[in-house]
C-alpha cells in the first residue's frame, strides 16, 4: 500500500470557503531555473533581478502594455526566486503566516447557518473515522496476502542463489506466452540444459533488476556495482506498528562484514486526513565497512608546501560521495527552526518514494525487472503518447527556428535590443 507523505503542519486545517483566505501553503520551488529574460513584466509592473549578493527588492515599476503568457511569467518568477533565496524565504514566511487564518466569512454567517456548518463538520468526522477503519482493514488484508506471497519469494531466492532448480511445471508456465504477446511471438532457440552447468543460480540477478528500475538505477554508481553483485536477496516485512522493513541480504564480500543491511520506515500512530497512514521517519542500519572499502566516501589528496623549508607534503582527507549505500543513512526530519527544511523535506519524500518502489515494485516483480519487461508498464503509466511528436518533424522545426533566429539577429542588431549583461555583477 502506498501511503502519501503529508506535511505535519497542515494536518488539522479546514478547507477554505470561496471567500476565505486560502489555507494551503504555497511553497516556492528551490529547483527553479534561471529565467531567460532580464525582467518579469505583467501589466504595469516589472520586477528586475539584482545581483545575488544584493538584497532582493522590486527595483522598477514601469508602464508596459505588453502582456506575457502566464506560463512565461511563472517561469520567470521562479527563476527570480531561485536567484534570490532571501526573497524566496521572505515570501514563504509571509505565505506561511496566512495559513489557517480566517477571513471572517464563516463568523459573519447567521447563527442558524453556522449551526448547520458545524453539523456538516460532525458528519465529516464520522466519515474520517470510517476512512481510518478502511485503511486499517486494507493493511490487514495486505499482511494476509503477504503471508501467502512469502513462500513464493523463498522459492525464488533459492533458484537465484543456485540452491534448487525450478520444476518442469514452473518452467512450462514461465515459457508460455501471454495472450497479449501472441502477435509478436518470435520463435526462441531451444534451451540447452547442459550448457553453463557450472554457473550457479542467476549471477548478478538483483543488481540487474535494480539497474532496470529507473529510480534505483540513478543511485547506483560504478563503484557500487562491485558490492551489489553480492546481493543474494531483497525482502521486506511488516512491523507490529504501522510501517515496514526492507532487508538486503549479502554473501561474504570484500566491502563490509554485514550479512544483512536493513532500513525501516515508520508511520505515525494517528492516521491523517482521509485515513491515510502518514510517513514519520526512516532508520537505516550501519554498514560495517572493511578498511579502505567505504563506498560512501572518497579520498582527496592535496599537496601543501612549507613556506619556510619549501618542502612539500601530501595531505589526504575523506569527503562524502554519491553512493547507493547512502540509502541506509536517511535524512532526519527537519526541525521547526531549520532554515533548510524545504530541502530536507524534498530529500525525505525522495527517500520515502525509493522505499515504496522497492516494496511495491521491485520485490513483488523482481523477475520482470531483471528481464526488463516491467519497463513497458512503467512507460504506459508515466507517458502519454499525445505529448510527443515525431522526431523528424521536431528537428525540422528546430532547424527552421534556428534559421529564423539567425535572420532576426542579422536584421535587428541595430542597438535597440538590450545588450547582454556582463559576466560579473558589480555593486554600485
C-alpha positions in Angstrom: 0.0 0.0 0.0 1.3 3.4 -1.0 1.0 5.9 1.8 1.5 9.6 1.0 3.8 11.9 2.8 2.0 14.8 4.3 3.1 18.0 5.9 2.5 17.7 9.7 1.8 21.4 10.0 -1.2 21.2 7.6 -3.0 18.2 9.1 -5.6 19.9 11.2 -6.7 22.6 8.7 -10.2 23.1 7.4 -10.9 23.6 3.8 -11.4 27.3 2.8 -14.7 28.7 1.5 -14.6 30.7 -1.7 -14.4 33.9 0.3 -11.9 32.7 2.9 -8.2 33.2 3.0 -6.5 30.2 1.2 -5.4 27.7 3.8 -2.9 25.7 1.8 0.8 26.5 1.8 2.3 27.7 -1.5 6.0 26.8 -1.3 8.4 28.3 -3.9 10.5 25.7 -5.7 14.2 25.9 -4.9 15.0 24.0 -8.1 13.6 26.6 -10.5 15.7 27.6 -13.4 17.2 30.9 -14.2 14.8 33.0 -16.4 15.9 33.7 -19.9 14.9 37.4 -20.0 16.0 40.4 -18.0 12.8 41.2 -16.1 9.4 39.9 -15.2 6.6 42.1 -16.5 2.9 41.9 -16.0 0.6 44.8 -16.8 2.1 48.0 -15.4 4.6 46.4 -13.1 8.0 44.7 -13.7 10.5 43.2 -11.3 14.1 43.4 -12.3 16.6 40.9 -10.9 19.5 42.1 -8.8 22.9 40.6 -8.0 22.7 37.5 -5.8 24.6 39.4 -3.1 22.2 42.3 -3.1 19.1 42.3 -1.0 16.1 41.3 -3.2 13.8 44.2 -4.0 11.3 45.4 -6.6 13.6 47.8 -8.5 11.3 49.3 -11.0 7.6 50.0 -11.6 7.3 50.8 -15.3 4.3 51.2 -17.6 4.1 48.3 -20.0 1.4 47.4 -22.5 2.8 44.1 -23.5 1.4 41.1 -21.6 3.3 37.9 -21.3 1.7 34.4 -21.2 1.0 33.1 -17.7 3.5 30.2 -18.2 6.3 32.6 -19.1 5.5 34.8 -16.0 5.6 31.8 -13.8 8.9 30.5 -15.2 10.5 33.9 -14.9 9.2 34.4 -11.4 10.6 31.0 -10.4 13.9 32.0 -11.9 14.0 35.2 -9.9 13.3 33.4 -6.6 16.0 30.9 -7.5 18.5 33.7 -7.9 17.4 35.4 -4.7 17.0 32.8 -2.0 16.4 35.5 0.6 13.4 36.8 -1.4 12.0 33.2 -1.6 12.4 32.7 2.1 10.7 36.1 2.8 7.8 35.1 0.6 7.4 31.7 2.2 7.4 33.2 5.7 4.7 35.7 4.6 2.5 33.0 3.0 3.1 30.7 6.0 1.7 33.4 8.3 -1.6 33.4 6.3 -2.1 29.7 6.6 -5.1 28.8 8.8 -6.3 32.4 9.2 -10.0 33.0 8.6 -11.2 36.0 6.5 -14.2 36.3 8.9 -16.7 34.9 6.4 -17.8 32.0 8.5 -18.0 34.1 11.6 -20.2 36.6 9.7 -22.9 34.0 8.9 -26.2 33.9 10.8 -26.3 31.7 13.8 -28.6 29.1 12.2 -26.2 28.8 9.2 -23.2 28.4 11.4 -25.0 25.6 13.3 -25.6 23.8 10.0 -21.9 24.2 9.1 -21.0 22.7 12.5 -23.3 19.8 11.8 -21.6 19.1 8.5 -18.2 19.1 10.3 -19.6 16.4 12.6 -20.7 14.3 9.7 -17.3 14.7 8.1 -15.6 13.5 11.3 -17.7 10.3 11.2 -16.6 9.9 7.6 -13.0 10.2 8.7 -13.4 7.5 11.3 -14.7 5.1 8.6 -11.8 6.1 6.3 -9.3 5.2 9.0 -11.1 1.9 9.6 -11.0 1.2 5.9 -7.2 1.9 5.7 -6.6 -0.4 8.7 -8.5 -3.2 7.1 -6.6 -2.7 3.8 -3.4 -3.1 5.8 -4.6 -6.3 7.4 -5.5 -7.6 4.0 -2.1 -6.8 2.7 -0.5 -8.6 5.6 -2.7 -11.6 5.0 -1.7 -12.0 1.3 1.9 -11.1 2.1 2.0 -14.3 4.2 0.9 -16.2 1.1 3.5 -14.5 -1.1 6.3 -15.3 1.3 6.8 -19.0 0.2 7.0 -17.8 -3.4 9.7 -15.3 -2.6 11.6 -18.0 -0.7 11.4 -20.4 -3.7 12.6 -17.5 -5.9 15.6 -16.8 -3.7 16.7 -20.5 -3.7 16.7 -20.6 -7.5 18.5 -17.3 -7.8 21.3 -18.5 -5.5 21.6 -21.9 -7.0 20.2 -23.9 -4.1 17.5 -25.5 -6.1 16.3 -25.8 -9.8 12.9 -24.8 -11.0 10.3 -27.6 -11.5 9.3 -28.6 -15.0 5.8 -27.2 -14.3 7.3 -23.8 -13.3 9.4 -23.7 -16.5 6.4 -24.6 -18.7 4.2 -21.9 -17.2 7.0 -19.4 -17.4 7.7 -20.1 -21.1 4.0 -19.8 -22.0 3.3 -16.6 -23.8 0.6 -14.3 -22.6 -2.4 -13.6 -24.9 -1.1 -10.0 -25.5 2.3 -11.4 -26.7 0.9 -13.8 -29.4 1.1 -11.3 -32.2 4.7 -10.5 -31.6 5.6 -14.2 -31.0 9.1 -14.9 -32.1 10.5 -18.5 -32.2 13.1 -18.9 -29.4 16.0 -21.2 -29.5 15.6 -24.4 -27.6 17.3 -24.2 -24.2 20.3 -26.5 -23.8 20.0 -27.9 -20.3 23.7 -28.9 -20.3 25.0 -25.5 -21.3 26.5 -23.5 -18.4 26.1 -26.2 -15.8 29.0 -24.8 -13.8 27.1 -21.4 -13.4 25.5 -21.2 -10.0 21.9 -19.8 -10.0 21.4 -16.5 -11.8 24.5 -14.3 -11.4 24.0 -10.6 -10.5 20.2 -11.0 -10.5 19.4 -8.3 -8.0 21.9 -5.8 -9.4 20.5 -6.2 -12.9 16.9 -5.9 -11.6 17.8 -2.7 -9.7 19.6 -1.1 -12.7 16.4 -1.6 -14.7 14.3 0.2 -12.1 14.7 3.8 -13.0 14.6 5.4 -9.6 17.1 3.0 -8.2 19.4 3.0 -11.2 20.0 6.7 -10.7 21.5 6.0 -7.3 23.9 3.2 -8.3 27.4 4.2 -9.2 30.1 2.2 -11.0 31.8 1.7 -7.6 28.6 0.4 -6.0 28.3 -2.4 -8.5 31.2 -4.4 -7.1 29.4 -4.6 -3.8 25.8 -5.0 -5.1 26.9 -8.1 -7.2 27.0 -9.9 -3.8 23.3 -9.3 -3.1 21.5 -12.6 -2.6 18.0 -11.4 -1.8 15.9 -8.3 -1.1 12.8 -8.8 1.0 10.6 -6.9 3.3 8.5 -7.5 6.5 5.7 -5.6 8.2 6.2 -4.1 11.7 3.9 -4.6 14.7 3.3 -0.9 14.5 2.4 0.9 11.2 5.5 0.6 8.9 7.7 -1.9 7.1 11.3 -3.0 7.0 13.5 -3.6 3.9 16.1 -6.4 4.2 19.1 -6.6 1.9 21.0 -9.9 2.2 24.6 -10.3 1.1 27.0 -13.1 0.7 30.5 -12.7 2.1 32.4 -9.9 0.2 35.4 -7.7 0.4 33.5 -4.5 1.2 31.7 -5.0 4.5 31.0 -7.6 7.2 27.2 -7.3 7.3 25.3 -10.3 6.3 22.1 -8.2 6.1 21.6 -4.4 5.9 18.1 -3.2 6.8 16.1 0.0 6.5 12.9 0.6 8.4 10.1 3.0 7.5 7.9 4.2 10.3 4.4 5.8 10.1 2.7 8.0 12.6 0.4 6.3 15.1 -2.5 8.5 14.1 -4.0 8.5 10.6 -4.0 11.6 8.6 -6.7 13.4 6.6 -8.6 10.8 4.5 -7.5 7.9 6.8 -4.1 7.5 5.1 -1.0 6.5 7.0 1.4 9.4 7.4 5.1 8.8 6.9 7.1 9.7 10.1 10.7 8.8 9.6 13.1 6.1 8.5 16.1 4.4 10.2 18.9 2.7 8.4 21.3 0.1 9.7 25.0 1.0 10.0 27.2 -0.6 7.4 30.4 -2.1 8.9 32.9 -1.2 6.1 36.2 -3.0 5.8 39.3 -0.9 5.9 39.5 1.4 2.8 36.3 0.0 1.3 33.7 2.6 2.3 31.9 3.4 -0.9 30.1 6.4 0.6 33.3 8.5 0.8 36.3 9.2 -1.4 39.8 10.2 -0.6 41.1 13.5 -1.9 44.9 14.2 -2.0 46.3 17.7 -1.8 49.9 18.9 -1.9 51.0 21.5 0.6 54.3 23.4 0.5 56.0 24.7 3.6 56.7 28.5 3.2 60.0 28.3 5.1 61.6 25.0 4.2 59.9 24.7 0.8 59.3 21.1 1.5 56.0 19.6 0.2 53.7 17.0 1.7 50.6 15.2 0.6 47.5 15.6 2.8 44.7 13.2 2.4 41.1 13.6 3.6 37.9 11.7 3.1 34.8 13.5 1.7 31.3 12.2 1.2 30.4 11.0 -2.3 27.4 9.7 -4.1 26.6 6.0 -3.5 23.6 3.7 -3.3 24.7 2.9 0.2 23.8 6.4 1.3 20.2 5.0 1.1 20.9 3.4 4.5 21.6 6.8 6.1 18.3 8.6 5.6 17.9 12.3 6.3 16.4 13.4 9.6 13.0 15.2 9.7 13.5 19.0 9.8 13.0 21.0 13.0 10.7 23.9 13.1 13.6 26.4 13.1 15.5 24.6 10.4 16.4 27.1 7.6 16.8 24.3 5.0 13.5 22.5 6.0 12.1 22.6 2.4 15.3 20.9 1.0 15.2 18.3 3.8 11.5 17.6 3.1 12.3 17.0 -0.6 15.0 14.6 0.4 12.6 12.8 2.8 10.0 12.5 0.1 12.5 11.0 -2.3 13.8 8.6 0.3 10.3 7.5 1.1 9.4 7.0 -2.6 12.5 4.9 -3.1 11.4 2.7 -0.2 8.0 2.4 -1.7 9.4 1.5 -5.1 11.4 -1.3 -3.6 8.4 -2.6 -1.6 5.7 -2.2 -4.2 7.6 -2.7 -7.5 11.0 -4.4 -7.2 10.3 -7.1 -4.6 6.9 -8.4 -6.0 8.1 -8.4 -9.7 11.8 -8.9 -9.4 12.0 -11.2 -12.5 10.2 -8.7 -14.7 12.7 -6.0 -13.7 15.6 -8.4 -14.3 14.4 -9.1 -17.9 13.3 -5.5 -18.4 9.7 -6.5 -19.2 8.4 -4.3 -16.3 9.7 -1.2 -18.1 6.9 -1.4 -20.7 4.3 -1.0 -18.0 6.2 1.9 -16.5 6.1 3.7 -19.8 2.4 3.1 -20.2 1.8 4.7 -16.8 4.2 7.6 -17.0 4.0 8.8 -20.5 1.2 10.0 -22.8 1.8 9.5 -26.5 -0.1 12.7 -27.2 2.6 14.7 -25.5 5.2 13.5 -28.1 5.8 14.5 -31.7 7.7 12.7 -34.5 11.4 13.3 -34.0 12.0 14.3 -37.7 9.3 17.0 -37.6 10.6 18.3 -34.4 14.2 18.5 -35.8 12.9 20.3 -38.9 11.0 22.8 -36.7 14.2 23.4 -34.6 16.3 23.9 -37.7 13.8 26.4 -39.1 13.6 28.2 -35.7 17.4 28.5 -35.7 17.4 29.9 -39.2 14.7 32.4 -38.3 16.7 33.5 -35.2 19.8 34.0 -37.2 17.9 36.1 -39.7 16.4 38.2 -37.0 19.9 38.6 -35.3 21.3 39.9 -38.6 18.4 42.3 -39.3 17.7 43.7 -35.9 21.2 44.2 -34.5 20.8 47.9 -34.6 21.4 48.8 -31.0 17.7 48.7 -30.0 17.9 45.2 -28.4 19.1 45.0 -24.8 22.8 44.1 -24.5 23.9 41.0 -22.8 24.7 41.6 -19.1 28.4 41.5 -18.0 29.7 38.2 -16.6 30.2 39.8 -13.2 27.5 41.7 -11.4 29.1 44.7 -9.6 27.7 46.5 -6.6 27.0 50.2 -7.1 
